[in-house]
Amino acid sequence: MRTYKRRTERADTPKDVLERACHLIIFDTKSIDATSKKYNIPYKTLHRYVAKRKEKLERNPNLTRAELTLDSVGYIKNRQVFTDEEEEEAFASYLKKVADIYYGLTPYETRKLACQFAIKTNKAMPDSWRTKLLAGED
């Protein structure tokens, strides 16, 4: 959303800190309680992420420390179509390139391109995007 301002400081632990803490617990056999205090992460949050990593490790036991990463951290906005940062950056660079060629884009044309990009990359999107072939204003 364009005008959304976060009102809380909950779930603001960076991804790399959570990964370091999970690796300490899983590979270096540190306790969850001590690690949560050391990195200032709530105990239950760290417990949840460690359980996910252990489950992933059980399914594929030959994963290395570098390959055992977290998929997502914190809250994801409701119905967010482009969740991956790389996709968002790729789309932004494409928009810049197109805007340079055509002397800028109107918001309507940008929304149309966003919808086309989401369809090409097989993203889950609201039904209104498919019927109108146009992304939402946000």
Stockholm file with secondary structure:
# STOCKHOLM 1.0

chainA/1-138         MRTYKRRTERADTPKDVLERACHLIIFDTKSIDATSKKYNIPYKTLHRYVAKRKEKLERNPNLTRAELTLDSVGYIKNRQVFTDEEEEEAFASYLKKVADIYYGLTPYETRKLACQFAIKTNKAMPDSWRTKLLAGED
#=GR chainA/1-138 SS CTTCCCCCCTTCCCHHHHHHHHHHHHHSCCCHHHHHHHHTCCHHHHHHHHHHHHHHHHHSTTCCTTTCCCSCCSCCCTTCSCCSHHHHHHHHHHHHHHHHHTTCCCHHHHHHHHHHHHHHTTCCCCHHHHHHTCCCCC
#=GC SS_cons         CTTCCCCCCTTCCCHHHHHHHHHHHHHSCCCHHHHHHHHTCCHHHHHHHHHHHHHHHHHSTTCCTTTCCCSCCSCCCTTCSCCSHHHHHHHHHHHHHHHHHTTCCCHHHHHHHHHHHHHHTTCCCCHHHHHHTCCCCC
//
